[in-house]
Amino acid sequence: MNPRRSALALAGALSAAVALNGCSNTAQSSGTIAGAGAGGAASSASANPSAPASIPSDLTLDVVLTSTGNASEDALLTKTKSLLYAYEQAVARANPNDSLYQSMVSGSAALSIASEVQEFVQAGQRPIGVIKFYAFQVSSRSFSGGVSAADVTFCEDNSQTEMLVTKSGATAAPPTGASEQSFWDIGYLTESGKSTVESVEIQPGGSSCTG
């Protein structure tokens, strides 16, 4: 069972300023969280070499990316991967104001992410195990003046995760209504060669996500 996603849905804006070096079929990695307390991150793992975020050694992100054949769309995929690591770092650190994701977002985007992370802080929990992100698709639209928009959609699978109670180190039972699958839709706007995230929507139990 997956306790990560309840009936909550996130609607906000994110951006990822740090691009990774291309798209790979599957990326799995973990890292060290500095200054973690009891029940926090283990300290033995090395940092993820292809993303700036640092996540606990007991958490693995399996980000399954496949090149679209379009350089601009592939760049959005790598940005999306970066923001996923930044988000999970904030969750792992129990820090709604974590500087990494804040360096990637502005305005209401920061408020949206802070609110989502705060849910974990209030519960006193963080995920352990494997979180899989898969079935990435990019839908692009072009406008006049060199402006374009795109949606990056994908699924999140938490069937291989549990929630760790950070103070005790015990694992927690999933809450009523938790979903093992979630559907993400991240909206990008590109202007003058710079892409920013205008919206992020998460739909727990997305019908298009089958694992």
C-alpha positions, 0 to 999 in steps of 0.5 A: 500500500502507498501512503503518499497520496491522499485525496489532495491535489496540488495545483501550482507552478514550478520551474527547474533551472538545472538541466540534466545531461540528456534523457536516459531510459531509467535513472535510479539514485539516492543521496545524503541529507545533511543534518538529518535527525533520528529517523531521517536520511542515512548518511552513507550514500553518495549524491545523485551525480546527474541532479543537484538534489540530495535525497536519503539513501533509503529512497530511490527515484526511478525516473523513466525517460525516453528521448522524444527525438526533439531537443526542446522537448527533451530539455523539458524532460530533463528539467522535469526530472530536476524538479522532481529531485528538488521536490523530494529533497524538500520532503526528505528534509521536512523543509517547506522553504528548501533553498533548492526548489525555491531557486527554481520557482517564484511567486505562487509556485513557491507557495504551492510547493511549500504547501505540499511539503508542509503536508509531510511536515505536519504528518512527521513522515517521509517516503522510503523505498522506490518512487517510480515516475514513468509514461512521460509525454510532451505536448507542445504548442507554438505561438507568435513572437517565438513563444511556445507552451508545453505540457509534460505529463507522466505517472507516479507509482508509489506501490513500492514505498512506505512512510517513515515516521521521522521521530521514531523510525517506525513505518506508518500505515497508509491513510484511508483513501491513499492512492498508489498511482498519481497523474502529473501534468506540468505546464511550461511556457518558453519565451526568448529561449527560457522555459518556466513552469506555469502550472503543476497538477497532481491527480491522485489515482489517475485513471491513465496510470496503471503502474 
